Every structure is written in structure tokens, then in C-alpha cells.
Amino acid sequence: MSPQDIVVLLKIVTYGNAEWYQDQLADTLNISQSEISKSLKRSKFAGLIDVSGKKVFKMALIEFLQYGIKYVFPVQPGGLIRGVPTAHSASPLSNSIVSDEHYVWPYGKGELRGQAITPLYASVVVAVQNDKKLHELLALVDALRVGRAREKEIAIKELKDRIFNNNTNLDKRQLLL
């Protein structure tokens, strides 16, 4: 797995049941089409997406994010810098967690000053500018990477709510991991 694989999978989740194409995915994420193709192959091999490369295995993704993301793609907060809010400094966690400590993805045009968090992929900062759903998902993933126990608990609940949104066939008991 590569960090951009998580970005690609989360972007696919934001499409819901809508049809999408690799070139569209590449354009919206500012990732080359060949990298998108390689990412989908890695995700198939890891069991996070079906053989067609179109349907994310949501339970597997949640399990990976909950238990593996902080070990596979760890991050340490850096120095103070201007950037785009992430983790508990971004919505939806910023609505329930109040903190004087902020985390940001470095970005010169950012609206918040905080400790630098390296995004999963460099183009994330540009990709989320017009994509609130993707921004929220990536911020929640960052909360799992750098957050404390309470932040992680809220983040995983919010991720489950967003990833399983519009999935009426899922038994609610399956959401409790």
C-alpha cells in the first residue's frame, strides 16, 4: 500500500453509487492516471476494493483505518505553519473538540496556523479545496494518525457514519467493531 491509495479509496467512497472513471478520479485528485491505475491494483491485492476496481469494501477499509493507519502511515506533528485544517482542527471534529492546539496541512494560502501534519499525499491540499466530503474524510483519518484516545473514538464513529452513509443493506450491528 501507498499513502495515496487511501486518498483514492476515500475519494471513491465520496462518489457513493454514482458512476466514475479513472480519468475523472485522476483530475479531481491531481494524481496521474497511471498512479490511479497502480493504486487500484494495490487496493485489489490488499482486499480493499473489488476485482472491477469500482466498489470499495467498506468494512475492510474501516478496519484498516481503525487498526492499521497509524502504524502504516505514521506522522509526527511538526512546527507551526499556515495551512489547511486537519484532524480535530477541521470539520466534523472541530464541532465537538475544542483545543488551542491546531493541526494543518502546510499550504501558503491556508486560513489557520497550527502544527504541520504531512498529508497522505502532496496533492491532497489542492484536491480538498472544492471537495468538503473528501476533506472531512481525510481529516478524520489524520485524527486516527495523530489523535488522542477520545479524538480517535469520535473519528472512527464519524468515519463509519460517512463511509456507510446511503448503505441501507448494512446491519447496524456491523458498525460496532
Summary of the structure (lengths in Angstrom):
residues: 177
radius of gyration: 15.5
end to end distance: 22.8
largest distance: 44.9
contacts: 538
relative contact order: 0.16
helix: 54%
strand: 10%
